[in-house]
Amino acid sequence: MTTRRILIVEDDPLINQAVSDRLQAEGYDVLRAFDGPSAVALCAEDRPDAVVLDVMLPGFDGHEVCRRIQVEHPMPVLMLTARTDEADILVGLGVGADDYLTKPFRMRELVARVAALLRRVDRAAQMHGRRALAVGDLRVDGAARRVWRGDEEVRLTPTEFDLLLCLATAPGAVVTRDTLMADIWGWPGASGTRTVDSHVKGLRAKIGADRIRTVHGVGYALETPTEPESRR
């Protein structure tokens, strides 16, 4: 199997080196960048398999790095942030980040999340040839990784798409947060519930808040809208 290449983008030399050393010890090929422009250039030149990206960077910040690389060469991104405010996290998810870790973080968890992102890439490649799913006016094409609401295409981040696909395979059924964490991120656990909730919030904003039902303390379900009486 070809060695996976990971780009580490972190302006703190000690953190950059520590993350690089750990990922290399796990068998990954590692590239390093310390500012926004260098990160974008390395992504264009070397096409890493995934990016570990700090938010606060010189040149331009991690959000701008993520936006630029997802436009040019989409790839999985794990964002590192010292900010815990949900609005800041949603900005990162909105520009194409797949997951995030708040600082300080455990190296073991970072390694697990990188591995989970790469498993999702492999799983997506296996989706080729599957038929599109229809839930009401939503159509989810797993092979093309495209979504339509009626005649209008909906632009989703990679994680939002995987989340919707997981819910769409069993419309109306409640999918637990642990199941979503295991199926989409590759690892279950209560520490990831905020990650799930943040992505659901972003997905609702794009497909309609009424389309995803919350079962408090359990998980989520994709609903088929009830047809208004006047149209029956």
Backbone bond lengths (Angstrom), bond angles and torsions (degrees), N, CA, C in turn:
res aa  C-N    CA-C-N  psi(-1)  N-CA   C-N-CA  omega(-1)  CA-C   N-CA-C  phi
1 M - - - 1.462 - - 1.522 109.70 -
2 T 1.340 116.85 138.67 1.451 121.55 179.29 1.524 110.31 -67.00
3 T 1.322 116.07 136.70 1.463 120.42 178.67 1.520 109.86 -66.34
4 R 1.318 116.49 130.81 1.459 120.88 179.65 1.531 109.98 -76.19
5 R 1.323 114.93 142.22 1.463 121.09 -177.91 1.534 109.39 -108.54
6 I 1.316 116.07 127.27 1.460 122.24 -178.08 1.526 109.04 -118.06
7 L 1.323 116.68 131.94 1.461 121.42 174.90 1.525 109.09 -97.00
8 I 1.345 116.65 125.34 1.453 122.98 175.68 1.521 108.08 -101.23
9 V 1.331 116.90 121.14 1.463 121.41 179.74 1.526 107.49 -118.61
10 E 1.324 116.28 103.41 1.462 122.73 -175.74 1.516 108.26 -155.21
11 D 1.340 117.17 126.00 1.460 119.39 -175.51 1.528 113.17 -81.66
12 D 1.328 118.41 -15.86 1.459 121.18 176.12 1.533 108.04 -80.44
13 P 1.336 118.30 114.02 1.470 120.45 -175.07 1.528 113.48 -58.70
14 L 1.334 117.11 -36.37 1.461 119.91 -177.76 1.524 111.44 -68.44
15 I 1.343 116.25 -44.54 1.463 119.72 178.85 1.528 109.85 -66.57
16 N 1.331 116.60 -43.61 1.464 121.49 179.69 1.529 110.03 -56.81
17 Q 1.337 116.20 -46.45 1.458 120.25 -178.26 1.529 111.71 -67.45
18 A 1.334 115.90 -40.36 1.468 120.07 -178.44 1.528 111.28 -64.72
19 V 1.325 116.36 -44.05 1.468 120.22 178.45 1.522 110.27 -65.82
20 S 1.321 115.99 -42.95 1.465 120.64 179.19 1.528 111.11 -59.97
21 D 1.341 116.28 -47.37 1.471 120.33 -179.07 1.523 110.95 -60.66
22 R 1.340 116.92 -41.96 1.465 119.79 -177.27 1.525 111.04 -67.39
23 L 1.331 116.88 -43.66 1.466 119.74 -179.32 1.528 111.35 -67.76
24 Q 1.320 116.96 -36.33 1.459 119.72 175.55 1.527 110.54 -64.46
25 A 1.321 116.68 -38.72 1.462 120.36 177.50 1.523 111.61 -64.60
26 E 1.334 116.44 -25.52 1.466 121.46 178.18 1.526 112.17 -84.69
27 G 1.346 116.60 -1.13 1.457 120.12 175.64 1.510 115.62 100.09
28 Y 1.347 117.87 8.33 1.456 121.05 179.83 1.525 110.80 -89.64
29 D 1.324 115.69 151.30 1.455 122.38 168.06 1.523 106.43 -86.29
30 V 1.331 118.47 131.71 1.461 121.68 -171.14 1.521 111.60 -120.24
31 L 1.324 114.81 134.17 1.455 123.03 168.61 1.525 107.81 -109.94
32 R 1.343 116.96 153.20 1.465 119.75 -177.43 1.512 110.73 -131.39
33 A 1.338 115.63 140.26 1.462 122.21 173.61 1.523 108.02 -139.49
34 F 1.347 115.28 154.14 1.458 120.05 -175.04 1.526 113.22 -123.05
35 D 1.333 116.70 1.68 1.465 119.85 178.38 1.524 109.56 -152.08
36 G 1.332 116.02 167.97 1.456 121.09 -176.31 1.515 115.17 -61.03
37 P 1.343 118.66 -52.89 1.475 119.73 -178.25 1.525 113.25 -59.18
38 S 1.334 117.48 -40.95 1.465 119.93 179.33 1.523 111.37 -64.41
39 A 1.337 116.54 -36.85 1.461 120.62 179.50 1.525 111.28 -63.12
40 V 1.328 115.94 -45.67 1.464 120.22 -179.86 1.527 110.29 -63.58
41 A 1.330 116.39 -41.61 1.470 120.53 -179.82 1.524 111.21 -64.21
42 L 1.332 117.67 -42.07 1.458 120.60 179.77 1.528 111.78 -66.35
43 C 1.327 116.15 -37.20 1.465 118.97 177.66 1.521 110.98 -63.15
44 A 1.340 116.83 -39.39 1.460 120.74 -179.94 1.526 111.81 -70.28
45 E 1.332 116.51 -36.45 1.464 120.30 -174.89 1.530 112.80 -83.52
46 D 1.325 117.00 -41.11 1.466 120.71 -169.60 1.526 114.16 -109.64
47 R 1.334 118.45 -11.43 1.466 122.41 177.57 1.540 112.45 47.25
48 P 1.327 118.89 64.17 1.470 119.86 178.82 1.521 110.98 -62.18
49 D 1.330 115.45 161.00 1.458 120.60 178.90 1.516 112.27 -78.91
50 A 1.335 117.56 -23.30 1.458 122.35 177.51 1.520 108.40 -160.48
51 V 1.339 115.56 161.26 1.456 121.76 -178.50 1.526 109.00 -128.97
52 V 1.338 115.41 131.13 1.468 121.61 169.58 1.514 105.60 -102.79
53 L 1.330 117.07 114.42 1.468 121.83 -163.22 1.523 112.15 -127.12
54 D 1.330 116.09 119.25 1.463 120.92 174.69 1.525 109.74 -76.10
55 V 1.322 116.96 148.70 1.463 120.54 179.50 1.520 111.46 -75.74
56 M 1.327 116.72 -47.94 1.468 120.68 -175.43 1.520 110.21 -87.77
57 L 1.345 114.92 108.49 1.454 121.02 -177.37 1.522 110.53 -136.43
58 P 1.329 118.30 151.39 1.470 120.05 170.65 1.521 110.96 -74.06
59 G 1.314 116.28 160.22 1.477 121.50 -178.80 1.506 109.49 89.13
60 F 1.313 118.02 -77.24 1.466 124.47 164.48 1.518 107.66 -150.95
61 D 1.314 115.56 158.80 1.462 118.65 -167.65 1.529 112.64 -78.84
62 G 1.343 114.30 176.10 1.451 120.65 -176.54 1.513 113.94 -63.26
63 H 1.328 117.26 -31.19 1.465 120.00 177.62 1.525 110.68 -62.37
64 E 1.328 116.06 -42.85 1.456 119.94 179.26 1.533 110.89 -69.25
65 V 1.329 116.81 -38.23 1.472 120.16 175.34 1.521 109.74 -58.42
66 C 1.330 116.14 -48.06 1.463 120.32 -178.10 1.524 110.93 -62.10
67 R 1.316 116.25 -44.47 1.470 119.69 -179.61 1.520 110.86 -59.54
68 R 1.325 117.16 -44.27 1.465 120.72 -177.00 1.528 112.38 -68.27
69 I 1.318 117.43 -43.50 1.469 118.06 -177.18 1.529 111.36 -72.53
70 Q 1.325 117.97 -29.61 1.465 118.98 178.68 1.520 111.30 -72.84
71 V 1.324 117.58 -27.54 1.461 120.80 175.87 1.525 110.70 -72.92
72 E 1.338 115.78 -42.92 1.462 120.23 -174.80 1.522 112.90 -83.01
73 H 1.336 116.19 -51.85 1.464 121.06 -175.10 1.522 108.09 -143.88
74 P 1.315 118.91 85.58 1.468 121.02 -176.25 1.531 112.65 -54.92
75 M 1.316 115.30 133.67 1.463 121.59 179.51 1.521 108.85 -154.97
76 P 1.352 117.40 156.47 1.457 119.52 -178.86 1.523 112.03 -67.38
77 V 1.334 115.61 139.11 1.463 121.97 -177.24 1.525 109.99 -130.08
78 L 1.333 115.48 127.11 1.457 122.54 170.62 1.513 106.87 -105.01
79 M 1.320 117.41 116.93 1.457 121.74 -175.17 1.521 110.46 -96.39
80 L 1.333 115.63 135.33 1.456 122.53 175.66 1.515 108.79 -103.63
81 T 1.320 116.83 131.21 1.456 119.28 -177.78 1.520 111.31 -144.70
82 A 1.327 115.44 142.63 1.456 121.09 173.59 1.517 110.62 -88.64
83 R 1.323 116.33 -6.75 1.456 121.54 -178.43 1.525 109.82 -89.51
84 T 1.318 115.64 136.76 1.466 119.89 179.83 1.525 111.89 -111.05
85 D 1.338 117.36 -2.33 1.459 120.26 179.56 1.527 109.75 -68.12
86 E 1.338 116.76 133.10 1.460 120.98 -175.75 1.523 112.04 -60.96
87 A 1.334 117.71 -35.77 1.460 120.63 -179.42 1.524 110.92 -61.04
88 D 1.338 117.04 -40.82 1.467 120.67 179.06 1.528 110.88 -65.88
89 I 1.329 115.87 -39.72 1.460 120.11 179.52 1.521 110.43 -65.53
90 L 1.325 116.88 -41.72 1.459 120.42 -179.71 1.523 112.16 -64.27
91 V 1.338 117.22 -30.61 1.464 120.15 175.81 1.525 109.25 -61.04
92 G 1.338 116.47 -45.67 1.459 119.75 179.02 1.508 112.59 -62.56
93 L 1.323 117.23 -43.30 1.459 120.47 178.41 1.525 110.88 -64.45
94 G 1.321 115.49 -34.83 1.462 120.41 -177.82 1.513 113.93 -68.89
95 V 1.332 117.77 -26.76 1.470 120.03 179.50 1.525 111.50 -93.87
96 G 1.345 117.21 5.52 1.449 118.83 171.74 1.508 116.90 115.81
97 A 1.344 118.77 3.08 1.458 119.88 175.58 1.526 109.20 -66.93
98 D 1.315 116.66 143.14 1.461 121.55 -178.69 1.521 112.62 -92.08
99 D 1.317 116.27 -29.51 1.451 120.59 -177.01 1.522 107.38 -157.97
100 Y 1.335 116.26 168.56 1.454 119.49 178.27 1.520 110.06 -146.93
101 L 1.325 115.46 154.93 1.454 123.51 172.79 1.521 107.53 -128.22
102 T 1.310 116.56 137.44 1.456 119.75 176.14 1.525 109.44 -93.39
103 K 1.306 115.40 142.17 1.464 121.61 177.95 1.528 109.60 -82.57
104 P 1.345 117.52 144.76 1.470 127.98 -4.92 1.529 110.18 -75.90
105 F 1.312 116.68 149.51 1.460 121.37 -178.24 1.519 109.73 -125.76
106 R 1.320 116.11 161.89 1.459 122.14 176.48 1.530 108.79 -91.29
107 M 1.312 117.02 134.68 1.461 121.02 -179.98 1.524 111.36 -58.08
108 R 1.318 115.51 -36.58 1.458 119.39 -178.99 1.527 110.54 -60.90
109 E 1.335 116.17 -39.32 1.464 119.10 179.63 1.513 110.82 -71.19
110 L 1.324 118.25 -39.00 1.462 120.94 177.62 1.526 110.47 -59.76
111 V 1.314 116.63 -45.62 1.466 120.38 179.69 1.530 110.56 -61.06
112 A 1.336 116.45 -41.76 1.464 120.40 -179.92 1.521 111.14 -63.73
113 R 1.309 116.84 -39.03 1.469 119.45 -178.33 1.527 111.41 -73.10
114 V 1.309 118.17 -36.66 1.469 120.41 175.24 1.523 109.85 -62.07
115 A 1.323 116.50 -45.32 1.467 120.40 179.59 1.529 110.61 -61.98
116 A 1.337 117.17 -38.60 1.457 121.11 179.69 1.526 111.20 -65.95
117 L 1.336 117.36 -39.79 1.464 120.54 177.56 1.524 110.80 -61.34
118 L 1.314 116.75 -42.00 1.460 120.33 -178.98 1.526 111.25 -69.17
119 R 1.331 117.44 -35.03 1.470 119.69 176.07 1.519 110.53 -64.10
120 R 1.329 116.86 -36.45 1.465 120.45 178.11 1.519 110.91 -64.83
121 V 1.311 117.64 -38.02 1.471 120.77 176.82 1.521 109.96 -61.68
122 D 1.323 115.99 -43.76 1.465 120.04 179.59 1.523 110.91 -65.14
123 R 1.335 116.25 -40.89 1.465 120.29 -179.76 1.512 110.97 -65.87
124 A 1.332 116.80 -37.20 1.462 120.26 178.78 1.522 111.12 -63.66
125 A 1.332 116.43 -36.36 1.462 119.86 179.23 1.525 111.16 -65.53
126 Q 1.335 116.45 -26.58 1.462 120.45 179.88 1.528 112.65 -81.23
127 M 1.331 116.57 -7.37 1.463 120.12 -177.66 1.520 112.61 -77.23
128 H 1.322 117.20 -11.77 1.462 120.42 -176.65 1.531 110.55 -56.37
129 G 1.297 116.46 131.08 1.452 121.60 177.04 1.518 114.78 96.69
130 R 1.332 117.69 -11.04 1.458 119.22 178.80 1.521 110.46 -74.49
131 R 1.303 115.41 146.38 1.458 119.37 -179.08 1.522 110.57 -73.31
132 A 1.329 115.76 157.35 1.456 121.10 177.56 1.522 109.77 -72.58
133 L 1.329 116.15 148.21 1.455 122.70 177.37 1.514 109.19 -102.25
134 A 1.323 116.96 142.03 1.461 121.54 178.24 1.524 109.24 -123.10
135 V 1.323 116.02 127.17 1.459 122.56 176.08 1.519 106.78 -131.11
136 G 1.348 116.19 100.47 1.458 119.27 -172.45 1.508 109.79 62.63
137 D 1.335 116.50 -128.33 1.460 119.80 179.82 1.529 112.67 -90.32
138 L 1.328 116.85 5.07 1.461 120.57 176.86 1.526 110.23 -90.73
139 R 1.328 116.43 133.96 1.455 121.01 174.64 1.522 108.15 -125.44
140 V 1.339 115.96 125.87 1.456 122.53 -175.24 1.523 108.50 -117.68
141 D 1.320 116.32 113.18 1.466 121.97 -179.29 1.526 108.30 -99.90
142 G 1.350 116.14 103.49 1.456 120.36 -176.89 1.507 113.56 -68.01
143 A 1.334 118.02 -33.34 1.468 120.95 -178.95 1.521 111.15 -70.02
144 A 1.329 116.72 -45.99 1.467 121.01 -178.85 1.520 112.59 -86.50
145 R 1.355 116.38 -11.44 1.461 122.38 -176.69 1.525 110.78 54.95
146 R 1.337 114.41 51.71 1.462 121.33 179.25 1.524 108.93 -131.54
147 V 1.329 115.38 151.61 1.467 122.18 -177.32 1.518 109.07 -133.27
148 W 1.334 115.55 138.55 1.458 120.90 174.94 1.523 109.43 -125.37
149 R 1.309 116.06 142.98 1.461 122.32 169.79 1.523 105.91 -116.04
150 G 1.320 116.08 104.16 1.452 120.20 -169.48 1.512 108.79 66.82
151 D 1.325 117.01 -126.91 1.463 121.43 179.20 1.520 112.69 -94.49
152 E 1.328 116.64 -0.66 1.462 120.32 -174.98 1.522 110.65 -102.12
153 E 1.338 116.35 128.36 1.456 119.61 177.28 1.521 109.88 -76.30
154 V 1.324 116.11 139.31 1.457 122.95 179.85 1.527 108.45 -105.91
155 R 1.322 116.79 126.48 1.458 121.38 -179.01 1.524 109.22 -89.45
156 L 1.322 116.42 114.52 1.450 122.01 -179.70 1.522 110.51 -114.99
157 T 1.333 116.11 152.01 1.460 119.82 169.83 1.525 108.43 -71.68
158 P 1.328 118.69 163.03 1.467 120.01 179.29 1.527 113.23 -55.13
159 T 1.325 116.99 -40.99 1.463 119.49 -179.28 1.526 111.07 -70.00
160 E 1.320 117.44 -40.79 1.466 119.97 177.22 1.516 110.63 -60.38
161 F 1.328 116.57 -39.43 1.463 119.33 178.98 1.525 110.60 -63.82
162 D 1.332 117.04 -46.93 1.464 120.05 -179.65 1.519 111.22 -61.59
163 L 1.325 116.62 -37.94 1.459 120.86 178.42 1.525 110.67 -64.72
164 L 1.317 116.78 -46.60 1.462 120.40 179.18 1.521 110.86 -63.23
165 L 1.327 117.56 -42.13 1.458 120.96 -179.70 1.530 110.97 -61.52
166 C 1.322 115.74 -41.30 1.460 120.19 179.27 1.524 110.71 -62.54
167 L 1.325 117.74 -42.97 1.463 121.40 179.35 1.526 111.32 -71.12
168 A 1.337 116.90 -34.60 1.468 120.97 -175.26 1.522 112.80 -73.52
169 T 1.321 117.78 -19.22 1.463 119.29 179.19 1.525 112.15 -70.52
170 A 1.337 116.93 -17.96 1.471 121.11 177.78 1.522 108.75 -141.62
171 P 1.345 117.98 68.93 1.462 120.90 -176.39 1.521 111.99 -58.61
172 G 1.329 115.30 135.32 1.456 121.51 179.80 1.511 113.54 88.75
173 A 1.328 117.75 -21.66 1.463 121.32 -179.80 1.525 109.92 -84.96
174 V 1.320 115.74 143.37 1.460 120.62 179.19 1.526 109.41 -81.05
175 V 1.329 115.27 126.38 1.463 121.44 176.04 1.523 107.00 -106.32
176 T 1.316 117.16 123.55 1.457 120.46 -175.87 1.531 111.03 -70.74
177 R 1.331 115.15 157.56 1.461 119.47 176.76 1.524 111.02 -61.14
178 D 1.340 117.26 -40.01 1.466 119.55 178.77 1.520 111.60 -61.32
179 T 1.335 116.51 -38.79 1.464 120.03 178.27 1.519 110.74 -65.61
180 L 1.317 116.44 -42.77 1.461 120.26 178.14 1.527 110.85 -62.96
181 M 1.342 116.68 -43.05 1.455 119.19 178.40 1.523 111.19 -61.43
182 A 1.333 116.94 -41.44 1.462 120.39 -178.55 1.521 111.93 -70.68
183 D 1.344 117.11 -41.71 1.467 120.77 -175.19 1.523 112.73 -77.41
184 I 1.330 116.87 -36.46 1.461 120.24 -173.64 1.527 111.89 -97.21
185 W 1.326 116.23 -46.90 1.464 119.25 -177.86 1.518 112.99 -95.34
186 G 1.339 116.67 -14.98 1.449 119.73 175.52 1.513 115.46 90.91
187 W 1.330 117.17 2.40 1.467 118.79 177.42 1.520 109.05 -153.53
188 P 1.352 116.63 134.65 1.457 120.97 178.57 1.519 110.86 -87.31
189 G 1.319 116.79 168.88 1.465 120.28 174.61 1.503 111.90 143.34
190 A 1.324 115.31 146.96 1.459 121.08 -176.79 1.518 112.22 -63.77
191 S 1.352 117.62 -24.41 1.461 120.33 -178.13 1.519 112.13 -66.46
192 G 1.339 116.94 -14.48 1.456 119.28 -178.58 1.507 115.10 -99.88
193 T 1.339 117.61 3.20 1.468 118.91 -175.14 1.519 111.99 -63.59
194 R 1.323 117.56 -34.58 1.459 119.42 179.63 1.522 110.91 -67.46
195 T 1.321 116.12 -34.64 1.464 120.06 175.92 1.527 110.40 -60.55
196 V 1.328 116.68 -47.08 1.462 121.00 178.91 1.516 110.14 -60.80
197 D 1.330 117.17 -49.18 1.461 121.41 -176.60 1.527 111.72 -60.52
198 S 1.331 116.96 -39.61 1.470 120.51 179.77 1.522 111.26 -65.13
199 H 1.335 117.30 -41.25 1.459 120.07 179.03 1.524 111.36 -69.41
200 V 1.330 117.26 -36.66 1.463 120.01 176.20 1.526 110.28 -61.87
201 K 1.317 116.84 -40.83 1.468 120.39 179.12 1.525 110.43 -60.61
202 G 1.335 116.50 -44.02 1.465 119.79 178.13 1.512 112.47 -65.34
203 L 1.333 116.74 -39.18 1.464 120.85 179.33 1.523 111.14 -66.34
204 R 1.314 117.15 -40.98 1.469 120.91 178.05 1.529 111.75 -59.39
205 A 1.324 115.63 -38.87 1.460 119.50 -178.88 1.525 111.70 -62.98
206 K 1.331 117.12 -22.98 1.462 120.75 -175.57 1.533 113.77 -99.91
207 I 1.340 117.10 -31.88 1.476 118.46 -177.08 1.525 112.60 -108.97
208 G 1.344 116.58 -7.21 1.456 120.53 -179.42 1.517 111.28 113.27
209 A 1.325 116.08 126.93 1.465 120.57 -175.74 1.523 112.36 -61.70
210 D 1.348 116.51 -29.84 1.463 120.17 -176.92 1.525 112.70 -77.37
211 R 1.316 117.72 -7.95 1.469 120.16 -175.80 1.527 112.66 -81.14
212 I 1.329 117.90 -21.30 1.463 120.79 -178.67 1.520 108.99 -118.18
213 R 1.320 115.55 116.82 1.468 121.78 -178.89 1.524 109.76 -91.80
214 T 1.332 116.00 133.15 1.458 121.63 176.36 1.522 110.04 -93.12
215 V 1.306 116.29 130.37 1.466 121.66 170.27 1.524 105.15 -109.91
216 H 1.323 116.19 101.37 1.458 121.56 -170.12 1.520 112.14 -57.43
217 G 1.330 113.89 131.39 1.443 120.44 -179.65 1.512 114.55 80.84
218 V 1.355 117.06 -2.72 1.467 120.38 -177.26 1.520 111.64 -122.71
219 G 1.343 116.89 -67.41 1.459 119.31 -176.40 1.510 112.35 175.36
220 Y 1.342 116.15 -143.35 1.463 121.81 -172.61 1.525 111.07 -138.22
221 A 1.345 114.76 157.73 1.464 121.03 175.60 1.514 109.04 -139.29
222 L 1.341 116.41 142.36 1.454 122.00 175.20 1.522 108.40 -88.39
223 E 1.316 116.31 123.77 1.462 121.73 -174.00 1.524 111.70 -103.95
224 T 1.328 116.01 148.31 1.462 122.05 170.31 1.524 107.01 -92.90
225 P 1.346 118.26 121.29 1.461 120.24 -177.44 1.522 111.95 -57.91
226 T 1.315 115.67 141.48 1.467 120.49 175.66 1.511 109.47 -76.26
227 E 1.314 116.46 132.02 1.476 121.35 -179.39 1.515 109.42 -69.87
228 P 1.348 119.31 131.17 1.454 121.29 179.17 1.509 111.44 -57.92
229 E 1.367 115.93 149.18 1.463 121.77 -178.33 1.522 111.15 -56.08
230 S 1.339 116.93 -37.68 1.468 120.77 -175.27 1.523 112.60 -65.81
231 R 1.346 116.19 -16.75 1.464 118.91 -177.24 1.528 111.92 -102.92
232 R 1.316 117.20 -3.23 1.466 119.65 -178.39 1.524 110.92 -80.53
